[in-house]
């Protein structure tokens, strides 16, 4: 938190009223008071106002204990925060921020009453993330001074603030609020008026699809959440995040988004309505997608849907030797993973030379691990000795698991599986690392479809903990059990899913990326603002355009086409801007230009 500023450094917005002292309003009040503003807290509930004061007393006492502020500074902060129960207290405010419930009726009533109280030049800001700022402004006596000021929860910690202008908003109002956000130590992003704005506009579509995926029983709640945490580096899984936000709140935001967009991806999943109407709104009620120790608690407790611990019901097969087909980064990474875990590995490529090159790549990777102190020189040498390069899959005659990591082309994979069927011994498991193609099509290219399964590793395989275990309708129970045991043995986290396009991660990730491209295509926000919004407001390790350029625009387009073809949802159609960039050869970092330009290597 920034240290309190002297009076001479403050922007013209020195006295600020916060209407609504729930969690968000209290957090905003704390940010303002600690940054030197006079804060007028207003809530119709005296108990809620007292709770806000107590929260500020607790947080500032904690700051003193940690040496971040002095006791004198704490006293100054507390003195700057006064609470009231009537809007008349906002009469002297330079800025009013309303953070009342997401209801047009409530917010319009607040704005009408403020019109009769505040000075003509006072800026009125709404903290909504779902309702139309334009509609709220139009009902005001002076719509030019009304804008959106969307903080993220928890306000003291989250850096992002979305500043939302309507067609009626005066530039001076936007400029003064932008200056304020910067002085508060926040990162302001300027956006236009549409439901969800940037961060929530992208986030809630993704959360909705995750809820629909769970509702369809495609994967368990635990596997969906683990997949997105481990596969995308997100701080929370989508269903746990819905519980934190509030299932009812998410439904309200999605309803507003769907009303504006008519995009089926924004139509709230029925499970959100069912949970909301049953009062199962997430952490605040003690139960939502998960069950919690108590209302408001973050501690998840076992319920009827919690998976049973213990070994598999069906015994697996013995796996001692593994064959990996391919010579690219993914094949090398998977071979390294199994060799590190003590398995004998045959690494087969289209030629002996390519296989030797792939083994050399593994050697360099192991050397880096030695340099970083992650393994000894002896362990690295033993790991490399377990890998035998080969110029064809004929070397797979004695492997217990044959795993392909070749080009993402169905015909290429089908031909390879036909070869593996002939070469591999009876009882060997045949696996594909495909990220988007039907596993069953590979299985049908063999005479033993019961032995075929998907093992979708993530790049770079040695570092990424997730493996999506993709079972077809023909996969044997013992094969599934074996692969799950193998994942654990090589220190990966397996998640189960069925054989449909995108599996868990790509089916949730790429529609989100596609929607980000549509935002830029529609000139709603810039690349930089969208990337900043998702990193600062959503906790994403990379913004969508950074990620698209890393993955490759051609790879992204191919996956989006597969998703659109399988699910036939118009909202999944690839954004034309993405198609145009791929057609122009702008594929991302690998070509030096994608959504951004990169220095040539």
C-alpha positions in Angstrom: 0.0 0.0 0.0 1.3 3.4 -0.9 2.3 5.7 2.0 -0.1 8.6 2.8 0.5 11.6 0.4 0.9 15.2 1.6 -2.0 17.5 0.8 0.0 19.4 -1.8 0.4 16.3 -3.9 -3.3 15.3 -4.0 -5.4 15.6 -7.1 -8.6 17.8 -6.9 -10.5 14.7 -5.7 -9.6 15.1 -2.1 -12.8 14.3 -0.3 -14.4 11.1 -1.5 -17.6 9.4 -0.4 -18.1 5.7 -0.7 -21.7 4.5 -0.7 -22.1 0.9 0.3 -19.7 -0.5 2.9 -19.7 -4.2 2.1 -16.5 -6.0 1.3 -15.7 -4.0 -1.8 -16.8 -0.6 -0.4 -14.8 -1.2 2.8 -11.7 -2.1 0.7 -12.0 1.0 -1.5 -12.4 3.2 1.6 -9.2 1.7 3.1 -7.3 2.4 -0.1 -8.4 6.0 -0.2 -7.9 6.7 3.5 -4.4 5.2 3.5 -3.5 7.4 0.4 -4.4 10.6 2.3 -8.0 11.1 1.2 -10.8 12.3 3.5 -13.3 9.4 3.2 -17.0 9.6 3.9 -18.3 6.1 4.3 -22.1 5.8 3.8 -24.3 2.7 4.5 -27.9 2.5 5.5 -26.9 -0.1 8.1 -25.2 1.2 11.2 -23.9 -2.3 11.9 -22.3 -2.5 8.5 -20.7 0.9 8.9 -19.3 -0.2 12.3 -18.0 -3.4 10.7 -16.2 -1.3 8.1 -14.5 0.8 10.8 -13.5 -2.3 12.6 -12.0 -3.8 9.4 -9.9 -0.7 8.9 -8.8 -0.7 12.5 -7.7 -4.4 12.1 -5.9 -3.9 8.8 -4.0 -0.8 9.9 -3.0 -2.5 13.2 -1.6 -5.3 11.1 0.3 -2.8 9.0 1.8 -1.3 12.1 2.8 -4.7 13.4 4.6 -5.4 10.1 6.4 -2.1 10.1 4.7 -0.7 7.1 3.2 2.3 8.8 3.8 4.0 12.2 1.3 4.3 15.0 1.0 8.0 14.2 0.2 7.3 10.5 -2.4 4.7 11.6 -4.1 7.3 13.8 -4.2 9.7 10.8 -5.7 7.1 8.5 -8.5 6.2 11.0 -9.2 9.9 11.6 -9.7 10.4 7.8 -12.5 7.7 7.7 -15.9 8.8 9.0 -19.2 6.9 8.6 -22.8 8.0 8.1 -26.1 6.4 7.3 -27.5 9.1 5.0 -26.5 10.3 1.6 -26.6 13.9 2.8 -23.1 13.3 4.2 -21.8 13.3 0.6 -22.6 17.0 0.2 -19.0 18.2 0.3 -17.5 15.2 -1.6 -15.4 15.8 -4.8 -16.1 12.2 -5.9 -18.8 9.7 -4.9 -18.2 6.0 -5.5 -21.3 3.9 -5.2 -20.7 0.2 -4.4 -24.3 -0.9 -3.8 -25.9 -4.2 -4.9 -26.0 -5.0 -8.7 -29.5 -3.6 -9.3 -30.6 -0.8 -11.6 -33.4 0.1 -9.2 -31.0 0.5 -6.2 -28.3 2.3 -8.1 -30.7 4.7 -9.9 -32.3 5.6 -6.6 -28.8 6.4 -5.2 -27.9 8.6 -8.1 -31.2 10.4 -8.0 -30.7 11.2 -4.3 -27.1 12.3 -4.9 -28.2 14.7 -7.6 -30.1 16.7 -5.0 -27.1 16.6 -2.5 -23.8 17.0 -4.3 -22.2 20.0 -5.9 -22.6 20.4 -9.8 -18.9 19.6 -10.4 -18.8 16.4 -8.2 -17.9 13.3 -10.1 -20.3 10.3 -9.6 -18.8 6.9 -10.1 -20.5 3.5 -10.1 -18.6 0.4 -9.1 -20.8 -1.9 -11.2 -19.2 -4.7 -13.2 -22.4 -5.8 -14.9 -24.8 -2.9 -15.4 -24.8 -0.2 -18.1 -23.0 2.9 -17.0 -24.7 4.8 -19.9 -28.2 3.8 -18.5 -27.2 5.0 -15.0 -25.8 8.2 -16.4 -28.8 8.9 -18.5 -31.0 9.0 -15.4 -28.7 11.5 -13.7 -29.3 15.3 -13.7 -25.7 15.7 -15.0 -24.8 12.6 -17.1 -21.5 14.2 -18.2 -20.0 13.7 -14.7 -21.0 10.0 -14.4 -18.6 7.2 -15.1 -17.6 3.7 -14.0 -14.8 3.0 -11.5 -14.4 -0.7 -11.3 -12.0 -1.9 -8.5 -11.2 -5.6 -8.1 -11.5 -7.6 -4.9 -9.7 -7.3 -2.5 -9.3 -3.6 -3.4 -6.2 -3.0 -1.2 -4.3 -5.7 -3.0 -5.5 -5.7 -6.6 -3.8 -3.2 -8.8 -6.3 -3.0 -11.7 -9.0 -0.3 -11.9 -11.2 -0.1 -15.0 -12.4 3.4 -15.8 -15.5 3.2 -17.8 -16.7 6.1 -20.0 -20.2 6.3 -21.6 -20.9 8.4 -24.7 -22.0 11.1 -22.3 -19.0 11.3 -20.0 -16.9 14.5 -20.0 -13.1 14.0 -20.7 -12.3 16.1 -17.6 -14.1 13.6 -15.3 -12.2 10.7 -16.8 -8.9 12.5 -16.5 -9.4 13.4 -12.8 -10.4 9.9 -11.9 -7.5 8.4 -13.9 -5.1 10.7 -12.0 -6.6 9.6 -8.8 -6.1 5.9 -9.7 -2.5 6.5 -10.4 -2.0 8.3 -7.1 -3.5 5.4 -5.3 -0.9 3.1 -6.8 -3.3 1.4 -9.2 -3.1 0.6 -12.9 -6.0 2.4 -14.6 -7.4 0.9 -17.9 -9.7 3.0 -19.9 -12.7 1.0 -21.5 -16.0 1.7 -23.0 -19.4 0.8 -21.6 -20.3 -2.9 -22.1 -21.3 -5.5 -19.6 -18.2 -7.0 -17.8 -15.9 -4.4 -19.4 -12.5 -6.1 -20.2 -11.5 -8.3 -17.3 -14.9 -9.6 -16.2 -16.1 -9.7 -19.9 -13.4 -12.3 -20.6 -13.4 -14.0 -17.2 -17.1 -14.7 -16.8 -17.5 -16.3 -20.2 -14.7 -18.7 -19.2 -16.3 -19.3 -15.8 -19.7 -20.0 -17.4 -18.2 -22.6 -19.8 -16.5 -24.3 -16.8 -19.8 -24.5 -15.0 -21.5 -25.9 -18.1 -18.6 -28.5 -18.5 -19.2 -29.6 -14.9 -23.0 -29.7 -15.3 -22.5 -32.0 -18.3 -20.5 -34.4 -16.1 -17.7 -34.2 -18.5 -15.2 -33.9 -15.7 -15.3 -33.6 -11.9 -15.1 -30.2 -10.2 -11.7 -31.2 -8.7 -10.3 -32.2 -12.1 -11.6 -29.0 -13.9 -10.1 -26.8 -11.2 -6.8 -28.7 -11.1 -6.5 -28.7 -14.9 -6.8 -24.9 -15.2 -4.5 -24.3 -12.2 -1.8 -26.6 -13.4 -2.3 -26.3 -17.2 -2.6 -22.5 -17.3 -0.9 -21.3 -14.1 -4.0 -19.7 -12.7 -4.2 -19.0 -9.0 -7.6 -20.7 -8.7 -9.7 -23.1 -10.6 -12.9 -21.7 -12.2 -15.4 -23.5 -10.0 -13.6 -22.5 -6.8 -13.4 -18.9 -8.2 -17.2 -18.9 -8.8 -17.7 -19.9 -5.2 -15.4 -17.1 -4.1 -17.2 -14.5 -6.3 -20.6 -15.7 -5.4 -22.6 -18.0 -7.7 -25.5 -15.5 -7.6 -23.2 -12.6 -8.5 -21.8 -14.5 -11.5 -25.3 -15.3 -12.7 -26.2 -11.6 -12.5 -23.1 -10.6 -14.5 -23.7 -13.3 -17.1 -27.4 -12.3 -17.5 -26.3 -8.7 -18.3 -23.6 -9.9 -20.7 -26.1 -12.2 -22.5 -28.7 -9.4 -22.7 -26.1 -7.2 -24.5 -24.3 -9.8 -26.6 -26.9 -12.6 -27.3 -23.8 -14.8 -27.4 -24.7 -18.3 -26.2 -21.4 -18.5 -24.4 -22.7 -15.8 -22.0 -26.1 -17.5 -21.4 -25.8 -18.5 -17.8 -25.4 -22.3 -17.3 -28.5 -23.7 -15.7 -26.5 -25.0 -12.8 -25.8 -21.4 -11.8 -29.6 -20.7 -11.5 -30.2 -23.9 -9.6 -27.5 -23.2 -7.1 -28.5 -19.5 -6.7 -32.2 -20.3 -6.2 -31.3 -23.0 -3.6 -29.2 -20.5 -1.7 -26.0 -22.3 -2.5 -24.1 -19.2 -3.5 -20.6 -20.3 -2.6 -18.3 -19.4 0.2 -20.5 -16.8 1.7 -23.3 -19.3 2.3 -21.0 -22.2 3.1 -21.8 -24.2 0.0 -21.7 -23.8 -3.7 -19.8 -26.0 -6.1 -17.9 -27.1 -3.0 -18.9 -27.4 0.6 -17.1 -25.2 3.2 -16.4 -25.5 6.9 -18.8 -22.5 7.6 -20.3 -19.6 5.8 -17.5 -17.2 4.8 -14.8 -19.9 5.4 -12.3 -20.7 2.7 -11.7 -24.2 4.1 -13.2 -26.9 1.8 -14.7 -30.0 3.6 -15.6 -33.4 2.2 -19.1 -33.9 0.8 -20.9 -36.5 -1.2 -19.1 -35.5 -4.4 -15.6 -35.6 -3.0 -13.5 -38.3 -4.8 -12.6 -41.3 -2.7 -8.9 -41.7 -1.8 -7.1 -45.0 -2.3 -5.9 -47.1 -5.1 -7.8 -47.9 -8.3 -10.6 -50.4 -8.2 -9.1 -52.2 -11.2 -5.5 -53.4 -11.1 -3.2 -51.9 -13.7 -0.6 -53.4 -16.0 3.1 -53.5 -15.4 5.1 -50.8 -17.2 8.9 -51.0 -17.2 9.9 -49.7 -20.7 8.4 -46.8 -22.6 8.6 -45.9 -26.2 8.2 -42.2 -27.3 7.6 -41.5 -31.0 8.7 -38.1 -32.3 11.7 -35.8 -32.3 10.3 -32.4 -31.4 10.2 -30.5 -28.1 7.2 -32.4 -26.7 8.6 -35.8 -27.5 12.0 -34.9 -26.0 10.3 -33.5 -22.9 8.2 -36.6 -22.3 11.2 -38.9 -22.8 13.1 -36.9 -20.2 10.2 -37.2 -17.8 10.0 -41.0 -18.0 13.8 -41.4 -17.9 14.1 -39.2 -14.8 11.5 -41.4 -13.1 13.6 -44.5 -13.8 12.0 -46.0 -16.9 13.9 -47.4 -19.8 13.0 -45.2 -22.8 13.2 -45.8 -26.5 13.1 -42.4 -28.4 12.1 -43.1 -32.0 12.2 -40.6 -34.8 12.0 -40.7 -38.6 15.8 -41.2 -38.8 18.6 -42.2 -36.4 20.1 -38.7 -36.9 16.8 -37.0 -35.7 16.6 -39.3 -32.7 20.2 -38.5 -31.8 19.5 -34.8 -32.1 16.4 -35.2 -29.8 18.6 -37.1 -27.2 21.2 -34.3 -27.4 18.4 -31.8 -26.6 17.5 -33.8 -23.5 21.2 -33.8 -22.5 21.2 -30.0 -22.6 18.0 -29.9 -20.5 19.6 -32.2 -17.9 22.7 -30.1 -17.8 20.6 -27.0 -17.1 19.1 -28.9 -14.2 22.5 -29.7 -12.9 23.6 -26.1 -13.2 20.6 -25.0 -11.2 21.3 -27.6 -8.5 18.2 -29.6 -9.2 20.0 -32.9 -9.8 23.6 -34.3 -9.5 25.9 -34.8 -12.4 25.7 -38.6 -11.8 21.9 -38.6 -11.8 21.8 -36.6 -15.1 24.2 -39.1 -16.7 22.1 -42.1 -15.5 19.0 -40.5 -16.8 20.5 -39.9 -20.2 21.8 -43.5 -20.3 18.3 -44.8 -19.9 17.3 -43.2 -23.3 18.0 -45.2 -26.4 17.6 -43.3 -29.7 16.1 -45.2 -32.7 15.5 -44.4 -36.4 12.0 -46.1 -36.5 9.2 -47.4 -34.3 10.4 -51.0 -35.0 12.5 -50.5 -31.8 9.2 -50.5 -29.8 8.8 -54.3 -29.9 9.4 -54.7 -26.2 8.0 -51.5 -24.7 5.0 -51.7 -22.3 3.8 -48.2 -23.3 4.2 -46.6 -26.7 3.4 -42.9 -26.7 3.3 -40.7 -29.8 4.2 -37.0 -29.9 4.2 -36.4 -33.7 2.5 -33.7 -35.8 -1.0 -32.7 -34.9 -2.4 -34.3 -38.1 -5.0 -37.0 -37.8 -3.9 -39.0 -40.9 -0.3 -38.9 -39.7 -1.4 -40.2 -36.3 -3.6 -42.9 -37.8 -0.8 -44.2 -39.9 1.5 -44.3 -36.9 -1.0 -46.1 -34.8 -1.4 -48.7 -37.5 2.3 -49.2 -37.4 2.4 -49.4 -33.6 -0.4 -52.0 -33.7 1.9 -54.2 -35.8 5.1 -53.5 -33.9 4.2 -53.5 -30.3 3.7 -56.7 -28.2 0.2 -57.8 -27.1 -0.7 -56.0 -23.9 1.3 -52.8 -24.6 -0.6 -49.6 -24.1 -0.7 -47.2 -27.1 -1.1 -43.5 -26.2 -1.5 -40.2 -28.0 -0.5 -36.8 -26.8 -3.0 -35.0 -29.1 -4.4 -31.8 -27.8 -7.4 -31.5 -30.1 -7.9 -34.6 -32.3 -10.3 -37.5 -31.5 -8.4 -40.3 -29.6 -10.9 -42.8 -30.8 -9.9 -42.2 -34.4 -6.4 -43.3 -33.5 -7.8 -46.3 -31.6 -9.8 -47.4 -34.6 -6.6 -47.5 -36.7 -5.6 -50.5 -34.6 -6.9 -54.0 -33.9 -6.8 -53.3 -30.2 -8.8 -50.1 -29.5 -9.2 -51.2 -25.8 -5.4 -50.5 -25.4 -5.5 -47.0 -26.7 -5.8 -43.9 -24.5 -4.9 -40.1 -24.6 -2.1 -38.7 -22.4 -2.1 -35.0 -23.1 1.1 -33.6 -21.6 1.7 -29.8 -21.5 4.7 -28.0 -22.8 7.4 -27.9 -21.4 6.7 -31.5 -20.3 9.5 -31.7 -17.6 8.1 -28.5 -15.9 4.3 -28.8 -16.3 2.6 -31.0 -13.8 -0.6 -31.7 -15.6 -1.6 -34.7 -17.8 -5.1 -34.9 -19.2 -6.0 -38.6 -19.3 -8.4 -39.0 -22.2 -10.5 -42.2 -22.2 -12.5 -43.2 -25.2 -15.7 -45.3 -25.1 -13.5 -48.3 -26.0 -10.6 -47.9 -23.6 -10.1 -50.7 -21.1 -10.5 -50.1 -17.3 -7.0 -51.6 -16.7 -5.5 -49.3 -19.3 -7.0 -46.3 -17.6 -5.9 -47.4 -14.2 -2.3 -48.0 -15.5 -2.0 -44.6 -17.0 -3.2 -42.8 -13.9 -0.7 -44.8 -11.8 2.0 -43.9 -14.3 1.2 -40.2 -14.1 1.7 -40.3 -10.4 4.9 -42.3 -10.7 6.4 -39.7 -13.0 5.2 -36.9 -10.5 2.5 -35.6 -12.7 -1.1 -34.7 -11.7 -3.6 -36.8 -13.8 -7.1 -35.4 -14.6 -9.8 -37.5 -16.3 -11.8 -36.4 -19.2 -13.7 -37.8 -22.1 -12.8 -37.9 -25.8 -14.1 -34.6 -27.1 -12.4 -31.6 -28.8 -10.2 -29.5 -26.5 -10.5 -31.8 -23.5 -10.6 -29.6 -20.4 -7.9 -27.0 -20.7 -8.1 -26.1 -24.4 -11.9 -26.2 -24.4 -11.9 -23.5 -21.7 -8.8 -21.6 -22.7 -9.2 -21.0 -26.4 -12.7 -19.5 -26.4 -11.4 -17.0 -23.8 -8.4 -16.2 -26.1 -10.8 -15.9 -29.1 -13.0 -13.4 -27.2 -10.0 -11.3 -26.4 -9.2 -11.1 -30.1 -12.8 -10.1 -30.8 -12.4 -7.2 -28.3 -9.4 -5.8 -30.2 -11.1 -6.5 -33.6 -14.1 -4.4 -32.4 -11.7 -1.6 -31.2 -13.1 -2.0 -27.7 -9.7 -2.0 -25.9 -6.0 -2.2 -26.9 -3.8 -5.2 -26.7 -1.8 -3.7 -23.8 -4.9 -2.8 -21.8 -6.5 -6.3 -22.3 -3.2 -8.0 -21.3 -2.8 -5.7 -18.3 -6.4 -6.3 -17.2 -6.2 -10.1 -17.2 -2.8 -10.1 -15.4 -3.7 -7.6 -12.8 -7.5 -8.3 -12.5 -7.6 -12.0 -13.2 -4.3 -13.2 -11.8 -3.3 -14.7 -15.2 0.5 -15.3 -15.6 0.3 -13.9 -19.1 -2.1 -11.7 -20.9 -4.1 -13.3 -23.8 -2.1 -11.7 -26.6 1.2 -12.6 -24.9 0.0 -16.2 -24.7 -1.3 -16.3 -28.3 2.0 -15.1 -29.6 3.9 -17.7 -27.5 1.5 -20.6 -28.5 1.5 -19.6 -32.2 -1.4 -18.0 -34.0 -1.6 -20.9 -36.4 -1.8 -23.5 -33.6 -4.4 -21.4 -31.8 -6.5 -21.0 -35.0 -6.3 -24.8 -35.7 -7.6 -25.5 -32.1 -10.4 -22.9 -32.4 -11.5 -24.4 -35.7 -11.7 -27.9 -34.2 -13.7 -26.5 -31.2 -16.1 -24.7 -33.6 -16.5 -27.7 -35.8 -17.2 -30.1 -32.9 -19.6 -27.9 -30.8 -21.2 -25.9 -33.7 -21.6 -22.9 -31.5 -21.5 -19.6 -33.4 -19.7 -17.9 -30.5 -16.7 -20.3 -31.0 -16.1 -19.2 -34.6 -12.5 -18.0 -34.9 -12.2 -14.2 -34.9 -11.6 -13.0 -38.5 -8.6 -10.9 -37.2 -6.9 -14.1 -36.1 -7.5 -15.7 -39.5 -6.2 -12.6 -41.3 -3.0 -12.6 -39.2 -2.3 -16.3 -39.9 -3.0 -15.8 -43.6 -0.4 -13.0 -43.6 2.2 -15.3 -42.0 2.1 -13.4 -38.7 2.3 -16.4 -36.4 3.7 -15.0 -33.2 7.2 -15.1 -31.7 8.4 -17.9 -34.0 8.0 -15.6 -37.0 8.9 -12.4 -35.3 5.5 -10.9 -35.6 2.0 -11.9 -34.3 -0.2 -9.5 -32.4 3.1 -7.7 -31.5 6.5 -7.5 -33.2 9.6 -9.2 -31.8 13.3 -8.7 -32.2 14.8 -11.2 -34.7 16.9 -13.9 -33.0 
